[in-house]
């Protein structure tokens, strides 16, 4: 495990323990780290601006972790995420001439809203480049906070467009994570955790570019609290970067768009390598289950990126010392996407299933099937009656036969399996999954 080294230059450190992707030769990256003093100064500047978000217990996660788990609810922060902390601190430290030129940012949503609100509070104008596919609620909110929103084709193009704008106009680029003031602002979450959960042993944090996990690590340096980053497996730049000893660029697609960052920052890479104990990755199914669990059991609306820490605690049972604090980094999610994520989460939890059943094409057989499913405790959500199409795994659809696709709610994997077994024992030809 790398040593925690406060503000000294980072050279010749070992790879972060526990990261997927193996070891590697470390290339020295001289970089002055953000310190606890920097984070304390940021907190003083943020006093009266950000909310001291609550910490809530999670009995469901405690069963998985083997001890107490607390949820740090940054999804309840102003603008719906932690991003206002770093954005405000960065803009607050600009001089009058810099503020007069305005600020510019690139973001898929949360950083955009943080910059827009912070700029308005500090009397400067914000221009934000966002991908054309950004969720409409995030676009509307960013405009609502007073920013001039400009759309570009893809997320990867936003930062380049923002840099070009800064060069043309003199506006100050507010990077989403790779700046000491941004990291220090995000680190104020860690100071609150220390006060709210003084016996915390582990803090698990979602990780994209690394601003939040770096800031929290700086705030917790020297306390003995373990800091763990959680990244979406489908778009994970940290494991290969740590293995290579330098930031590398990756691609991928994930429902956790808020942490789908192709490359760690230079500053955040140095901070993570020196002060973060471990990086783990979580699957898309785990992220969907975490969003669903947060809604159902915690009564908390959390976006997939914000639920990455919840997913990690659930997917790595008993891995870390307790009490564990899982940071819910944001709650900004498109309602249409939320519906899809909840369905995916239910499917991953065994509570949502599609069955294909062969029946004689005669009156009464469909009613008998639905009644049988009802007696088994299944809740039918949708029925698709197919006379012409056949799924290959059930063989050709003969004359006088029909295939019925049933979408069901079940109580879990065991209940779903039991229903399938019971239907087969009753003589039905049954296949699972979409046709």
C-alpha positions as CSV (number, residue, x, y, z in Angstrom):
1,X,0.0,0.0,0.0
2,X,1.4,3.4,-0.9
3,X,2.5,5.7,2.0
4,X,0.4,8.7,2.8
5,X,2.7,11.6,2.3
6,X,0.8,14.9,2.8
7,X,2.2,17.7,0.5
8,X,5.6,16.4,-0.5
9,X,6.5,15.5,-4.1
10,X,5.3,12.1,-5.3
11,X,8.2,10.0,-6.7
12,X,9.0,6.3,-6.8
13,X,5.8,5.1,-5.1
14,X,4.4,1.6,-5.5
15,X,1.2,0.9,-7.4
16,X,-2.0,1.2,-5.5
17,X,-2.8,-2.1,-3.7
18,X,-5.7,-4.2,-4.9
19,X,-6.2,-2.6,-8.3
20,X,-7.2,-4.9,-11.1
21,X,-4.7,-5.1,-13.9
22,X,-1.6,-6.2,-12.0
23,X,1.6,-4.3,-11.1
24,X,3.8,-2.2,-13.3
25,X,6.9,0.0,-13.4
26,X,6.2,3.4,-11.9
27,X,7.3,6.4,-13.8
28,X,8.0,9.3,-11.3
29,X,5.4,12.1,-11.6
30,X,6.7,15.1,-9.6
31,X,3.6,16.8,-8.3
32,X,2.8,18.8,-5.2
33,X,-0.2,17.2,-3.6
34,X,-3.3,18.9,-2.1
35,X,-3.0,18.9,1.7
36,X,-5.3,18.8,4.6
37,X,-4.6,22.5,5.1
38,X,-5.7,23.2,1.6
39,X,-9.0,21.4,2.3
40,X,-9.5,23.3,5.5
41,X,-9.0,26.6,3.7
42,X,-11.6,25.5,1.1
43,X,-14.1,24.6,3.8
44,X,-13.8,28.1,5.3
45,X,-14.5,29.6,1.8
46,X,-17.5,27.3,1.3
47,X,-19.1,28.1,4.7
48,X,-22.6,29.2,4.1
49,X,-22.4,28.2,0.4
50,X,-22.7,24.4,0.4
51,X,-24.9,22.2,2.6
52,X,-23.5,20.0,5.2
53,X,-25.2,16.9,3.8
54,X,-26.6,14.2,6.1
55,X,-25.1,10.8,6.9
56,X,-27.7,8.0,6.9
57,X,-27.3,4.4,8.2
58,X,-27.8,1.5,5.8
59,X,-28.9,-1.8,7.4
60,X,-28.9,-3.6,4.0
61,X,-25.3,-2.7,3.3
62,X,-24.3,-3.4,6.9
63,X,-25.3,-7.0,6.4
64,X,-22.9,-7.2,3.4
65,X,-20.1,-5.3,5.0
66,X,-20.2,-7.2,8.3
67,X,-20.5,-4.0,10.3
68,X,-22.0,-0.5,10.3
69,X,-22.3,1.3,6.9
70,X,-23.2,5.0,6.6
71,X,-24.3,6.8,3.5
72,X,-22.9,10.3,2.9
73,X,-25.7,11.9,1.0
74,X,-24.1,14.4,-1.5
75,X,-27.0,13.6,-3.8
76,X,-28.8,16.1,-1.5
77,X,-26.2,18.8,-2.1
78,X,-27.0,22.0,-3.9
79,X,-27.3,21.2,-7.7
80,X,-27.7,17.6,-6.8
81,X,-24.1,16.6,-6.5
82,X,-20.8,17.4,-4.7
83,X,-19.5,19.4,-7.7
84,X,-20.5,22.8,-6.4
85,X,-17.8,22.4,-3.7
86,X,-14.8,22.3,-6.1
87,X,-16.3,24.7,-8.7
88,X,-17.0,27.4,-6.1
89,X,-13.6,27.1,-4.6
90,X,-11.9,27.3,-8.0
91,X,-13.9,30.4,-9.1
92,X,-13.7,32.1,-5.7
93,X,-9.9,32.1,-5.9
94,X,-9.8,33.9,-9.3
95,X,-8.9,37.6,-9.2
96,X,-11.2,40.4,-10.4
97,X,-9.7,40.5,-13.9
98,X,-10.1,36.8,-14.4
99,X,-13.7,36.8,-13.2
100,X,-14.4,39.7,-15.6
101,X,-13.4,37.5,-18.5
102,X,-15.8,34.8,-17.4
103,X,-15.3,31.1,-16.9
104,X,-15.8,28.1,-19.2
105,X,-16.3,24.4,-18.5
106,X,-17.0,21.1,-20.1
107,X,-19.3,18.6,-18.6
108,X,-22.0,16.0,-19.1
109,X,-24.1,17.5,-16.4
110,X,-23.0,17.7,-12.7
111,X,-19.9,19.8,-13.1
112,X,-21.9,22.0,-15.5
113,X,-24.5,22.7,-12.9
114,X,-21.8,23.3,-10.2
115,X,-19.9,25.8,-12.3
116,X,-23.1,27.6,-13.4
117,X,-24.3,28.1,-9.9
118,X,-20.9,29.0,-8.5
119,X,-20.4,31.5,-11.3
120,X,-23.7,33.2,-10.5
121,X,-23.0,33.4,-6.8
122,X,-19.6,34.9,-7.5
123,X,-20.7,37.4,-10.1
124,X,-19.1,36.0,-13.2
125,X,-20.5,34.6,-16.5
126,X,-20.2,30.9,-17.3
127,X,-20.1,29.2,-20.7
128,X,-20.5,25.4,-20.5
129,X,-19.9,23.0,-23.3
130,X,-22.1,19.8,-23.0
131,X,-22.6,16.8,-25.3
132,X,-25.7,16.9,-27.4
133,X,-26.8,13.6,-25.8
134,X,-26.7,15.0,-22.3
135,X,-29.9,14.3,-20.3
136,X,-32.5,17.1,-20.9
137,X,-33.0,17.8,-17.1
138,X,-29.2,18.5,-16.7
139,X,-29.3,20.8,-19.7
140,X,-32.3,22.7,-18.4
141,X,-30.8,22.9,-14.9
142,X,-27.5,24.3,-16.2
143,X,-29.3,26.9,-18.2
144,X,-31.5,27.6,-15.2
145,X,-28.5,28.5,-13.1
146,X,-27.6,31.2,-15.7
147,X,-24.9,29.5,-17.8
148,X,-24.6,29.8,-21.6
149,X,-24.9,26.2,-22.7
150,X,-23.2,25.2,-26.0
151,X,-23.7,21.7,-27.4
152,X,-21.1,19.6,-29.2
153,X,-21.4,16.1,-30.7
154,X,-19.8,14.0,-28.0
155,X,-18.6,14.1,-24.4
156,X,-15.0,13.6,-25.6
157,X,-15.2,16.7,-27.7
158,X,-16.5,19.0,-24.9
159,X,-13.1,19.6,-23.1
160,X,-11.4,20.5,-26.4
161,X,-14.2,22.9,-27.3
162,X,-13.9,24.5,-23.9
163,X,-10.1,24.9,-24.2
164,X,-10.5,26.5,-27.6
165,X,-13.1,28.9,-26.3
166,X,-10.8,29.8,-23.4
167,X,-7.9,30.6,-25.8
168,X,-10.1,32.7,-28.0
169,X,-11.9,34.7,-25.4
170,X,-9.6,34.7,-22.3
171,X,-12.3,32.9,-20.2
172,X,-10.8,30.8,-17.4
173,X,-11.2,27.1,-17.9
174,X,-12.7,25.4,-14.8
175,X,-11.5,21.8,-15.1
176,X,-13.9,19.2,-13.7
177,X,-11.2,17.5,-11.5
178,X,-7.6,18.2,-12.4
179,X,-6.9,21.4,-10.4
180,X,-5.7,21.9,-6.8
181,X,-8.6,24.2,-5.9
182,X,-11.1,21.8,-7.3
183,X,-9.6,18.9,-5.5
184,X,-9.5,20.9,-2.2
185,X,-13.1,21.9,-2.6
186,X,-14.2,18.3,-3.1
187,X,-12.1,17.2,-0.1
188,X,-14.5,19.1,2.2
189,X,-16.7,16.1,1.9
190,X,-14.0,14.2,3.8
191,X,-13.8,16.7,6.6
192,X,-17.5,16.4,7.1
193,X,-17.2,12.6,7.2
194,X,-14.6,12.8,9.9
195,X,-16.9,14.9,12.1
196,X,-20.1,13.0,11.4
197,X,-18.6,9.5,11.6
198,X,-15.5,9.9,13.9
199,X,-15.0,6.1,14.1
200,X,-15.1,5.6,10.3
201,X,-12.5,2.9,9.2
202,X,-13.1,3.0,5.4
203,X,-14.5,5.5,3.0
204,X,-15.7,4.3,-0.4
205,X,-15.9,6.9,-3.1
206,X,-17.1,6.8,-6.8
207,X,-14.2,7.6,-9.1
208,X,-14.0,9.0,-12.6
209,X,-11.4,11.6,-13.1
210,X,-10.4,11.4,-9.5
211,X,-11.2,14.8,-8.1
212,X,-13.5,13.6,-5.3
213,X,-11.5,10.6,-4.2
214,X,-8.3,12.7,-4.3
215,X,-9.8,15.4,-2.2
216,X,-11.2,13.0,0.4
217,X,-7.9,11.2,0.6
218,X,-6.2,14.6,1.2
219,X,-8.7,15.4,4.0
220,X,-8.2,12.0,5.6
221,X,-4.4,11.8,5.2
222,X,-2.7,10.6,8.4
223,X,-6.0,9.6,10.1
224,X,-5.6,5.8,9.3
225,X,-9.0,5.8,7.5
226,X,-8.8,3.6,4.4
227,X,-9.9,5.3,1.2
228,X,-11.3,3.2,-1.7
229,X,-12.2,4.3,-5.1
230,X,-15.0,2.6,-7.0
231,X,-15.2,2.8,-10.8
232,X,-17.5,1.4,-13.5
233,X,-15.9,-1.7,-14.9
234,X,-17.1,-0.9,-18.4
235,X,-15.2,2.4,-18.5
236,X,-12.3,2.1,-16.1
237,X,-9.2,4.1,-16.7
238,X,-7.7,3.8,-13.2
239,X,-6.6,0.1,-13.0
240,X,-4.6,0.3,-16.3
241,X,-3.3,3.7,-15.4
242,X,-2.0,2.6,-12.0
243,X,-0.5,-0.5,-13.6
244,X,1.3,1.6,-16.2
245,X,2.5,4.1,-13.7
246,X,1.0,7.0,-15.6
247,X,-2.5,8.1,-16.8
248,X,-3.7,6.2,-19.8
249,X,-6.7,6.7,-22.0
250,X,-9.5,4.1,-22.3
251,X,-12.9,3.9,-24.0
252,X,-16.1,2.2,-23.1
253,X,-19.8,2.8,-22.4
254,X,-21.5,2.7,-19.0
255,X,-24.8,3.8,-17.5
256,X,-22.6,5.7,-14.9
257,X,-22.0,8.6,-17.3
258,X,-20.9,10.9,-14.4
259,X,-17.7,8.8,-14.0
260,X,-17.1,7.8,-17.6
261,X,-13.9,9.7,-17.8
262,X,-11.4,8.4,-20.4
263,X,-8.2,9.5,-18.6
264,X,-7.3,10.4,-15.0
265,X,-5.8,13.8,-14.5
266,X,-2.1,14.3,-13.8
267,X,-2.7,15.9,-10.4
268,X,-5.4,13.4,-9.4
269,X,-3.2,10.5,-10.6
270,X,-0.4,11.6,-8.3
271,X,-2.8,12.1,-5.4
272,X,-4.5,8.7,-5.9
273,X,-1.3,6.9,-6.3
274,X,0.1,8.3,-3.1
275,X,-3.0,8.5,-0.8
276,X,-5.7,6.2,-2.0
277,X,-5.5,2.6,-0.7
278,X,-7.4,0.7,-3.4
279,X,-9.4,1.0,-6.6
280,X,-12.1,-1.5,-7.4
281,X,-14.5,-1.8,-10.3
282,X,-18.2,-2.7,-10.4
283,X,-20.4,-4.2,-13.2
284,X,-23.3,-2.5,-14.9
285,X,-25.6,-4.9,-13.2
286,X,-24.2,-4.0,-9.8
287,X,-24.6,-0.3,-10.5
288,X,-28.3,-0.8,-11.5
289,X,-28.9,-2.9,-8.4
290,X,-27.4,-0.1,-6.3
291,X,-29.6,2.5,-7.8
292,X,-32.7,0.3,-7.2
293,X,-31.6,-0.5,-3.6
294,X,-31.0,3.2,-2.8
295,X,-34.5,4.0,-4.1
296,X,-36.3,1.1,-2.4
297,X,-34.5,0.7,0.9
298,X,-32.8,4.1,1.4
299,X,-35.6,6.3,-0.1
300,X,-32.8,8.1,-1.9
301,X,-32.6,9.1,-5.6
302,X,-29.1,8.4,-6.7
303,X,-27.7,8.4,-10.2
304,X,-25.6,5.4,-11.4
305,X,-22.3,7.2,-10.9
306,X,-23.4,8.3,-7.4
307,X,-24.3,4.7,-6.6
308,X,-20.9,3.2,-7.5
309,X,-19.8,3.2,-3.8
310,X,-23.0,1.4,-2.8
311,X,-22.4,-1.1,-5.6
312,X,-18.8,-1.7,-4.4
313,X,-19.8,-2.3,-0.8
314,X,-22.4,-4.8,-1.9
315,X,-20.2,-6.5,-4.5
316,X,-17.1,-6.9,-2.2
317,X,-18.7,-8.2,1.0
318,X,-16.6,-8.0,4.2
319,X,-13.6,-6.6,2.2
320,X,-13.0,-3.5,4.3
321,X,-12.9,-2.6,8.0
322,X,-16.1,-1.1,9.3
323,X,-17.6,1.3,9.9
324,X,-17.7,2.0,6.2
325,X,-18.9,5.3,4.7
326,X,-20.2,5.1,1.1
327,X,-20.4,8.5,-0.6
328,X,-23.5,9.0,-2.7
329,X,-21.9,11.6,-5.0
330,X,-25.0,12.7,-7.0
331,X,-28.7,12.3,-7.7
332,X,-29.2,13.9,-11.1
333,X,-30.7,11.3,-13.4
334,X,-33.0,11.5,-16.4
335,X,-36.4,10.1,-15.4
336,X,-36.6,8.0,-18.6
337,X,-33.1,6.6,-18.0
338,X,-34.1,5.9,-14.4
339,X,-37.0,3.7,-15.5
340,X,-34.6,1.7,-17.6
341,X,-32.1,1.4,-14.8
342,X,-34.7,0.3,-12.3
343,X,-35.8,-2.4,-14.7
344,X,-32.2,-3.5,-15.2
345,X,-31.7,-3.5,-11.5
346,X,-34.7,-5.6,-10.9
347,X,-33.5,-8.1,-13.6
348,X,-30.1,-8.3,-12.0
349,X,-31.7,-9.0,-8.6
350,X,-33.8,-11.8,-10.1
351,X,-37.0,-9.8,-9.7
352,X,-37.7,-9.1,-13.3
353,X,-37.8,-11.9,-15.9
354,X,-38.9,-12.6,-19.4
355,X,-40.1,-16.1,-20.1
356,X,-41.1,-17.6,-23.5
357,X,-43.7,-20.3,-23.3
358,X,-45.1,-22.6,-26.1
359,X,-48.9,-23.3,-26.0
360,X,-51.5,-24.8,-28.3
361,X,-53.2,-22.0,-30.2
362,X,-56.6,-22.8,-28.7
363,X,-59.1,-20.8,-26.5
364,X,-58.4,-21.0,-22.8
365,X,-54.7,-22.1,-22.9
366,X,-53.3,-18.6,-22.3
367,X,-55.8,-18.0,-19.4
368,X,-54.6,-21.3,-17.9
369,X,-51.0,-20.3,-18.2
370,X,-51.6,-16.9,-16.6
371,X,-53.6,-18.5,-13.8
372,X,-50.7,-21.0,-13.2
373,X,-48.2,-18.2,-13.0
374,X,-50.4,-16.3,-10.5
375,X,-50.7,-19.4,-8.3
376,X,-46.8,-19.6,-8.3
377,X,-46.7,-16.0,-7.0
378,X,-45.5,-14.3,-10.2
379,X,-46.8,-10.9,-11.1
380,X,-47.4,-10.6,-14.9
381,X,-46.3,-7.2,-16.2
382,X,-46.6,-7.7,-19.9
383,X,-47.9,-10.4,-22.3
384,X,-46.8,-10.7,-26.0
385,X,-48.8,-13.3,-27.9
386,X,-46.8,-14.5,-31.0
387,X,-48.3,-16.6,-33.8
388,X,-45.7,-16.1,-36.5
389,X,-42.4,-15.5,-34.7
390,X,-40.4,-18.2,-33.0
391,X,-37.4,-18.2,-30.7
392,X,-34.7,-20.6,-31.9
393,X,-34.0,-22.2,-28.5
394,X,-37.6,-23.5,-28.4
395,X,-37.4,-24.9,-32.0
396,X,-39.7,-24.2,-34.9
397,X,-43.2,-22.9,-34.3
398,X,-45.5,-25.5,-35.7
399,X,-49.0,-25.2,-37.0
400,X,-51.5,-24.8,-34.2
401,X,-48.9,-23.5,-31.8
402,X,-48.3,-20.1,-30.3
403,X,-45.4,-18.6,-28.4
404,X,-46.2,-16.3,-25.4
405,X,-43.5,-13.9,-24.0
406,X,-44.3,-13.1,-20.4
407,X,-42.6,-10.3,-18.5
408,X,-42.9,-11.1,-14.8
409,X,-42.0,-9.7,-11.4
410,X,-40.6,-12.3,-9.0
411,X,-39.3,-12.1,-5.4
412,X,-35.7,-12.9,-6.4
413,X,-33.5,-15.4,-8.2
414,X,-34.7,-18.4,-6.2
415,X,-38.4,-17.6,-6.8
416,X,-37.8,-17.0,-10.5
417,X,-36.0,-20.4,-10.9
418,X,-38.8,-22.1,-8.9
419,X,-41.5,-20.7,-11.2
420,X,-39.6,-21.9,-14.3
421,X,-39.1,-25.3,-12.8
422,X,-42.8,-25.6,-11.8
423,X,-44.0,-24.5,-15.3
424,X,-41.8,-27.1,-16.9
425,X,-43.0,-29.8,-14.5
426,X,-46.5,-28.9,-15.5
427,X,-45.7,-29.7,-19.2
428,X,-44.9,-26.2,-20.6
429,X,-41.9,-25.6,-22.9
430,X,-40.2,-22.6,-21.3
431,X,-37.1,-20.6,-22.2
432,X,-35.7,-17.6,-20.3
433,X,-34.6,-14.3,-21.7
434,X,-35.8,-12.0,-24.5
435,X,-36.4,-13.6,-27.9
